[in-house]
Amino acid sequence: MQTHSKLCVSALTTLSGLQEWADLPDGLLHTILHLLGSVRDLLAFSATCRSWCVAFLSYPSKSTLCTLFPPLLIQTNIRVDAPHVPSNDIHCKLRTCKVIDPSNQNITLRCQIDEEILQKMYCVGPSYGHLIFFCSRGYCLVVDPFSGSKVSPPCLPISGCERVSPTKIHAQHSEIAELYFFGVLTAPITSPNSHLLVGTRFSLFDWPVGSDSWSELKLPSGAQITQIVEFKGQFIAMDYHRRIYSFELAPQLGLQEIITEWSPHLIRTPYQTSWLVVCGDMLLMFITVDHWSRRIKDGGILKKVCTLHLDMSSKPAKWVVKKKLGSWAVFAGCDMKNMPSSNMNPERWGGRSNSLYYAESSPPWRVHELDSAHDPWDASIRQCVIYWGHYMKPLWVYPSMLYSDGASDHCVER
């Protein structure tokens, strides 16, 4: 691993001057965590003193904290001025990227990422606070955009028919984009049972973090996996045609299709953008539906986000339209590799329930009320596409510290 950058927060205040607060019991400190209003507040909490940092890391269910606060938006396409942060690699040129916290957009945040990575590698998405990058020859990097740490898995053993010549990278962006459908960690990268899963056109690859080899699962014809999520203790995969599967890591890699029914009025085409999203005990699918309209000058395409809920109480399971999200909000990006995240009771930080926060460049995001009776069709929802290298679009990310395993050696005396 290498460490060369920091998440920089302006005007960060702590309680380090109140030494007696360092002796507060963990139970009370854990209660305070639920009263905080943003990821930035969590970082400030853990930076107060070593005992508070240890209390934060020992919180029994940090994954639930991610549902209480909005993720941070990393805008790799927007450079900002910042003091130079030294790198362990003297040959490493860093790009300082703007970071926005939806709960307080006036606070200056930024991160620094290796410029060469952004220019020459392809981001297949964020997972557990890390960005997963690949290049055409199968080389991979797992990068923490806030700490700067890097993990280098072995070269992916992709077949010759899946390789793209480096001399054709800029001429064949779309072909390269079709090579890697997704990348996802199954657990925090420091966890002893963490695996990196990568989906290509023909295979699913599995790398147990820290090992020296990959395992491969050949996919059935037409079953190109585009997403894997964890739901109620099991992994659920979705392919290009929105068929879903249960996915097993042990005793060997395996996919088993989950037979589902669709409401008759739902139109299924492979050209619609779709995501799986876990909201508490619900497994949802978001689909963008096209509608031609004369409301746009010279005619044009409007898009509506349709929300489906997988009802697994019936046999077979059935996708049913869900009109409202209730107290949930969902964060998604215009790059379909940006795995969506869900947030509960967003009003606590000034957000809106029953809404989709759709990342863009300018403005940084748009908020779409789901199933709005006033204006259900929206021309501003753009078709999600896949981007290569320096075309990487804004990403919603939670810092990896929110997933850390509780090891106290992450904390230092202050």
C-alpha positions as CSV (number, residue, x, y, z in Angstrom):
1,M,0.0,0.0,0.0
2,Q,1.0,3.6,-0.6
3,T,-0.3,6.7,1.2
4,H,0.0,10.0,-0.4
5,S,-3.1,12.1,0.1
6,K,-5.6,13.3,2.6
7,L,-9.2,14.3,2.8
8,C,-8.8,18.0,3.5
9,V,-11.5,19.8,5.5
10,S,-11.5,23.6,6.0
11,A,-12.4,25.1,9.3
12,L,-12.6,21.8,11.1
13,T,-13.3,22.2,14.8
14,T,-12.7,19.6,17.5
15,L,-13.0,19.3,21.2
16,S,-9.3,18.4,21.8
17,G,-9.0,21.2,24.3
18,L,-11.5,19.6,26.6
19,Q,-9.3,16.7,27.9
20,E,-11.9,15.4,30.4
21,W,-14.2,14.5,27.5
22,A,-11.6,11.9,26.4
23,D,-12.8,9.7,29.2
24,L,-16.5,9.5,28.2
25,P,-17.7,5.9,28.0
26,D,-18.0,4.2,24.6
27,G,-21.7,3.7,25.1
28,L,-22.3,7.4,25.4
29,L,-20.0,8.2,22.5
30,H,-21.9,5.7,20.3
31,T,-25.1,7.5,21.2
32,I,-23.6,10.8,20.0
33,L,-22.8,9.3,16.6
34,H,-26.5,9.1,15.8
35,L,-26.9,12.8,16.6
36,L,-24.3,13.9,14.0
37,G,-25.5,15.5,10.8
38,S,-22.9,14.6,8.1
39,V,-19.9,12.5,7.1
40,R,-17.7,15.5,7.9
41,D,-19.1,15.5,11.5
42,L,-18.1,11.8,11.7
43,L,-14.6,12.6,10.6
44,A,-14.3,15.5,13.0
45,F,-15.6,13.2,15.8
46,S,-13.0,10.5,15.1
47,A,-10.3,13.2,14.9
48,T,-11.0,14.7,18.3
49,C,-8.8,12.4,20.3
50,R,-7.6,8.8,20.3
51,S,-10.3,7.5,22.7
52,W,-13.0,9.0,20.5
53,C,-11.4,7.5,17.4
54,V,-11.3,4.1,19.1
55,A,-15.0,4.5,20.1
56,F,-15.9,5.3,16.5
57,L,-14.0,2.3,15.1
58,S,-15.5,0.0,17.7
59,Y,-19.1,1.0,16.8
60,P,-20.9,-2.3,16.3
61,S,-22.7,-1.5,13.1
62,K,-20.9,1.2,11.2
63,S,-22.6,0.2,7.9
64,T,-25.8,1.6,9.3
65,L,-24.1,5.0,9.7
66,C,-23.9,5.2,5.9
67,T,-27.7,5.2,5.7
68,L,-27.9,8.1,8.1
69,F,-25.7,10.6,6.2
70,P,-25.4,11.5,2.5
71,P,-22.3,10.3,0.6
72,L,-19.7,12.7,-0.6
73,L,-19.6,13.7,-4.3
74,I,-16.1,13.5,-5.9
75,Q,-15.8,15.6,-9.0
76,T,-12.7,14.4,-10.7
77,N,-13.5,16.6,-13.7
78,I,-13.2,19.8,-11.5
79,R,-9.7,20.8,-10.4
80,V,-9.3,23.0,-7.4
81,D,-6.3,24.9,-6.0
82,A,-4.9,23.4,-2.8
83,P,-1.7,23.2,-0.8
84,H,0.6,20.5,-2.1
85,V,0.3,17.2,-0.2
86,P,3.6,15.2,-0.3
87,S,3.5,11.8,-2.0
88,N,5.6,8.7,-1.1
89,D,6.2,8.3,-4.8
90,I,8.3,11.2,-6.1
91,H,7.1,10.4,-9.7
92,C,3.5,10.7,-8.8
93,K,1.6,13.8,-10.0
94,L,-1.6,14.3,-8.0
95,R,-4.8,15.9,-9.2
96,T,-6.7,17.8,-6.6
97,C,-10.4,17.1,-7.0
98,K,-13.4,18.9,-5.6
99,V,-15.5,17.1,-3.0
100,I,-19.0,18.2,-2.0
101,D,-20.9,17.2,1.1
102,P,-24.7,17.6,0.3
103,S,-25.4,18.4,4.0
104,N,-23.2,21.5,3.8
105,Q,-22.1,22.6,0.4
106,N,-20.3,25.7,1.7
107,I,-17.6,23.7,3.4
108,T,-14.4,23.3,1.4
109,L,-13.5,19.6,0.8
110,R,-11.0,18.0,-1.6
111,C,-9.1,14.9,-2.3
112,Q,-6.0,14.1,-4.4
113,I,-5.8,11.2,-6.8
114,D,-2.9,10.1,-9.0
115,E,-3.2,11.9,-12.3
116,E,-1.8,9.0,-14.3
117,I,-4.5,6.7,-12.9
118,L,-7.2,9.1,-14.0
119,Q,-5.7,9.5,-17.4
120,K,-4.8,5.9,-18.3
121,M,-7.1,3.7,-16.3
122,Y,-10.8,3.0,-16.4
123,C,-12.9,3.4,-13.2
124,V,-15.4,0.5,-12.8
125,G,-17.0,2.1,-9.8
126,P,-16.7,2.8,-6.0
127,S,-17.0,0.2,-3.3
128,Y,-16.5,0.4,0.4
129,G,-14.8,3.8,0.1
130,H,-12.4,2.7,-2.7
131,L,-12.3,3.4,-6.4
132,I,-11.6,0.4,-8.6
133,F,-9.6,1.0,-11.7
134,F,-8.6,-1.2,-14.7
135,C,-6.7,-0.8,-17.9
136,S,-7.0,-2.7,-21.2
137,R,-4.4,-5.3,-20.3
138,G,-6.1,-6.5,-17.2
139,Y,-4.0,-4.5,-14.6
140,C,-6.0,-3.3,-11.6
141,L,-5.7,-0.8,-8.8
142,V,-8.0,-0.4,-5.8
143,V,-7.5,3.2,-4.6
144,D,-8.7,5.1,-1.5
145,P,-9.4,8.6,-2.9
146,F,-9.2,10.1,0.6
147,S,-6.2,8.4,2.2
148,G,-4.3,7.7,-1.1
149,S,-3.7,4.1,-0.2
150,K,-3.4,1.6,-3.2
151,V,-3.9,-2.1,-3.4
152,S,-2.6,-3.9,-6.5
153,P,-4.2,-7.2,-7.3
154,P,-2.6,-9.7,-9.7
155,C,-3.2,-9.0,-13.4
156,L,-6.6,-10.2,-14.4
157,P,-6.4,-13.3,-16.6
158,I,-8.6,-12.1,-19.3
159,S,-8.6,-14.0,-22.6
160,G,-7.2,-12.6,-25.8
161,C,-10.6,-11.9,-27.3
162,E,-11.3,-9.5,-24.4
163,R,-8.1,-7.5,-24.7
164,V,-7.8,-4.2,-26.4
165,S,-4.5,-3.0,-27.8
166,P,-3.1,0.0,-25.9
167,T,-2.5,1.7,-29.2
168,K,-6.2,1.7,-29.9
169,I,-7.3,2.9,-26.5
170,H,-8.4,6.4,-27.6
171,A,-10.0,5.1,-30.8
172,Q,-12.0,2.4,-29.1
173,H,-13.4,3.8,-25.9
174,S,-16.7,2.1,-26.3
175,E,-15.1,-1.3,-26.9
176,I,-13.0,-0.9,-23.7
177,A,-16.0,0.2,-21.8
178,E,-17.8,-3.0,-22.8
179,L,-14.9,-5.1,-21.4
180,Y,-15.4,-4.3,-17.7
181,F,-19.1,-4.2,-16.6
182,F,-18.4,-3.7,-12.9
183,G,-16.0,-4.1,-10.0
184,V,-17.1,-4.5,-6.4
185,L,-15.6,-5.5,-3.0
186,T,-17.6,-8.0,-0.9
187,A,-16.4,-6.4,2.4
188,P,-14.1,-3.6,3.5
189,I,-10.7,-4.2,1.9
190,T,-9.0,-4.6,5.4
191,S,-11.5,-7.4,6.3
192,P,-10.0,-10.9,6.3
193,N,-12.9,-12.2,4.2
194,S,-12.9,-9.4,1.6
195,H,-13.0,-10.4,-2.1
196,L,-12.8,-8.2,-5.3
197,L,-15.3,-9.3,-7.9
198,V,-15.0,-8.1,-11.5
199,G,-17.5,-8.7,-14.3
200,T,-16.4,-8.8,-18.0
201,R,-18.3,-9.8,-21.1
202,F,-17.8,-13.5,-20.6
203,S,-16.8,-14.1,-17.0
204,L,-17.0,-13.3,-13.4
205,F,-13.6,-13.1,-11.7
206,D,-13.0,-13.4,-7.9
207,W,-9.8,-12.2,-6.1
208,P,-9.6,-13.0,-2.4
209,V,-7.8,-9.8,-1.2
210,G,-4.2,-10.5,-0.4
211,S,-4.0,-13.7,-2.5
212,D,-1.9,-14.2,-5.6
213,S,-4.5,-15.4,-8.0
214,W,-8.0,-15.0,-9.4
215,S,-10.8,-17.5,-9.7
216,E,-13.0,-17.4,-12.8
217,L,-16.7,-18.3,-13.4
218,K,-17.6,-18.6,-17.1
219,L,-21.0,-16.9,-17.7
220,P,-23.8,-18.5,-19.6
221,S,-24.5,-17.0,-23.0
222,G,-26.3,-13.7,-22.6
223,A,-25.8,-13.5,-18.8
224,Q,-23.5,-10.5,-18.7
225,I,-23.5,-9.5,-15.1
226,T,-23.6,-5.7,-14.5
227,Q,-24.1,-5.4,-10.8
228,I,-23.8,-7.3,-7.5
229,V,-25.3,-6.1,-4.2
230,E,-25.5,-7.6,-0.8
231,F,-29.1,-8.1,0.5
232,K,-30.1,-9.8,3.7
233,G,-26.8,-11.7,4.0
234,Q,-26.6,-13.0,0.4
235,F,-25.3,-11.6,-2.8
236,I,-27.7,-10.7,-5.6
237,A,-26.5,-10.3,-9.1
238,M,-28.2,-8.6,-12.1
239,D,-27.4,-9.1,-15.8
240,Y,-27.8,-6.9,-18.8
241,H,-31.4,-8.1,-19.4
242,R,-32.3,-7.5,-15.7
243,R,-32.5,-11.1,-14.8
244,I,-31.4,-11.6,-11.2
245,Y,-29.3,-14.4,-9.6
246,S,-28.1,-15.5,-6.2
247,F,-24.3,-15.5,-6.2
248,E,-22.1,-17.8,-4.1
249,L,-18.5,-17.4,-3.3
250,A,-18.0,-20.7,-1.5
251,P,-17.5,-23.6,-1.7
252,Q,-17.0,-22.4,-5.3
253,L,-18.2,-19.6,-7.5
254,G,-21.8,-20.1,-8.6
255,L,-24.8,-18.3,-10.1
256,Q,-28.4,-19.5,-9.6
257,E,-31.1,-17.6,-11.4
258,I,-34.0,-16.3,-9.3
259,I,-37.1,-16.7,-11.3
260,T,-39.1,-13.5,-11.3
261,E,-42.3,-12.2,-12.8
262,W,-42.9,-8.7,-14.2
263,S,-46.1,-6.8,-14.2
264,P,-47.6,-7.0,-17.8
265,H,-47.5,-3.2,-18.4
266,L,-43.7,-3.0,-17.6
267,I,-41.7,-2.7,-20.8
268,R,-38.3,-4.5,-20.7
269,T,-35.6,-3.5,-23.1
270,P,-31.8,-3.8,-22.7
271,Y,-31.4,-0.2,-23.6
272,Q,-33.0,1.2,-20.4
273,T,-30.6,2.1,-17.6
274,S,-31.3,0.2,-14.4
275,W,-29.8,-0.2,-11.0
276,L,-30.4,-2.4,-8.0
277,V,-30.6,-0.5,-4.7
278,V,-31.0,-1.8,-1.2
279,C,-33.1,0.3,1.1
280,G,-33.3,-1.3,4.5
281,D,-35.2,-4.6,4.0
282,M,-36.3,-3.7,0.5
283,L,-34.5,-4.7,-2.8
284,L,-35.4,-2.1,-5.4
285,M,-34.7,-1.6,-9.0
286,F,-34.6,1.8,-10.6
287,I,-35.3,2.0,-14.4
288,T,-35.2,5.0,-16.6
289,V,-38.1,4.9,-19.0
290,D,-38.1,6.9,-22.3
291,H,-41.0,8.9,-23.6
292,W,-41.0,11.0,-26.8
293,S,-42.6,14.4,-26.3
294,R,-43.3,17.6,-28.3
295,R,-42.7,19.5,-25.1
296,I,-39.0,19.7,-26.0
297,K,-38.2,22.0,-28.9
298,D,-38.2,20.1,-32.1
299,G,-39.4,17.0,-30.2
300,G,-37.2,14.9,-27.9
301,I,-36.9,12.3,-25.3
302,L,-38.1,12.7,-21.7
303,K,-37.1,10.3,-19.0
304,K,-38.9,9.0,-16.0
305,V,-37.5,6.9,-13.2
306,C,-39.6,3.9,-12.5
307,T,-39.1,2.2,-9.1
308,L,-39.8,-1.5,-8.6
309,H,-39.8,-3.6,-5.5
310,L,-39.0,-7.3,-5.5
311,D,-41.7,-9.1,-3.6
312,M,-40.1,-12.3,-2.5
313,S,-43.1,-13.4,-0.5
314,S,-44.7,-14.7,-3.7
315,K,-43.6,-17.8,-5.7
316,P,-42.1,-16.9,-8.1
317,A,-40.8,-13.5,-6.8
318,K,-42.4,-10.6,-8.5
319,W,-41.3,-7.1,-9.5
320,V,-44.0,-4.7,-8.6
321,V,-44.2,-0.9,-9.1
322,K,-43.4,1.1,-5.9
323,K,-45.0,4.5,-5.9
324,K,-43.2,6.0,-3.0
325,L,-39.9,5.5,-1.3
326,G,-41.2,6.7,2.1
327,S,-38.4,8.1,4.2
328,W,-35.6,7.0,1.8
329,A,-33.5,8.9,-0.7
330,V,-31.3,7.3,-3.3
331,F,-28.0,8.7,-4.7
332,A,-26.9,7.6,-8.2
333,G,-24.6,8.9,-10.9
334,C,-24.6,9.5,-14.6
335,D,-22.0,6.7,-15.1
336,M,-23.8,3.4,-14.6
337,K,-20.7,2.1,-12.9
338,N,-21.5,4.3,-9.9
339,M,-23.3,1.9,-7.6
340,P,-26.2,3.7,-6.0
341,S,-26.5,4.2,-2.2
342,S,-29.5,4.8,-0.1
343,N,-30.1,7.3,2.8
344,M,-32.7,7.2,5.5
345,N,-34.6,10.3,6.7
346,P,-32.6,12.8,4.6
347,E,-34.5,15.7,6.2
348,R,-32.3,15.4,9.2
349,W,-29.5,17.0,7.1
350,G,-31.6,19.1,4.9
351,G,-32.3,16.6,2.1
352,R,-35.6,15.3,0.6
353,S,-37.2,11.9,1.1
354,N,-38.7,10.0,-1.8
355,S,-36.1,11.5,-4.1
356,L,-33.3,10.5,-6.5
357,Y,-30.1,12.6,-6.2
358,Y,-28.6,12.3,-9.7
359,A,-25.0,13.3,-9.9
360,E,-23.9,15.6,-12.8
361,S,-21.1,18.1,-13.4
362,S,-22.9,21.4,-13.4
363,P,-25.0,21.7,-11.3
364,P,-23.3,19.0,-9.2
365,W,-26.6,17.1,-8.9
366,R,-30.3,17.2,-9.6
367,V,-33.0,16.1,-7.2
368,H,-35.9,14.2,-8.8
369,E,-39.0,13.5,-6.8
370,L,-40.1,9.9,-7.6
371,D,-43.6,9.5,-9.0
372,S,-44.2,13.2,-8.9
373,A,-47.8,14.0,-9.9
374,H,-46.8,17.5,-11.1
375,D,-44.0,16.8,-13.6
376,P,-43.3,13.1,-13.8
377,W,-41.3,13.3,-17.0
378,D,-38.0,15.1,-17.0
379,A,-35.7,16.1,-19.8
380,S,-32.8,16.6,-17.4
381,I,-32.3,12.9,-16.6
382,R,-29.6,11.9,-19.0
383,Q,-29.0,8.4,-20.3
384,C,-26.4,6.8,-18.1
385,V,-23.4,5.8,-20.1
386,I,-20.0,4.3,-19.5
387,Y,-16.9,6.6,-19.5
388,W,-13.2,5.9,-19.9
389,G,-10.1,7.4,-18.2
390,H,-10.2,11.1,-17.9
391,Y,-13.9,11.1,-18.9
392,M,-14.7,9.7,-15.5
393,K,-17.8,11.4,-14.2
394,P,-18.7,12.5,-10.6
395,L,-19.0,9.7,-8.1
396,W,-20.9,9.3,-4.8
397,V,-18.5,7.8,-2.2
398,Y,-18.4,7.2,1.5
399,P,-14.9,7.4,3.1
400,S,-13.5,4.0,3.8
401,M,-13.1,4.9,7.5
402,L,-16.9,4.3,7.8
403,Y,-16.3,0.7,7.0
404,S,-13.1,0.1,9.0
405,D,-12.9,-3.0,11.2
406,G,-12.2,-1.3,14.5
407,A,-8.5,-1.8,14.7
408,S,-7.2,0.9,17.2
409,D,-3.9,1.2,15.3
410,H,-5.8,3.5,12.9
411,C,-5.9,6.0,15.7
412,V,-3.0,8.3,16.8
413,E,-2.5,10.3,19.9
414,R,-3.5,14.0,19.6
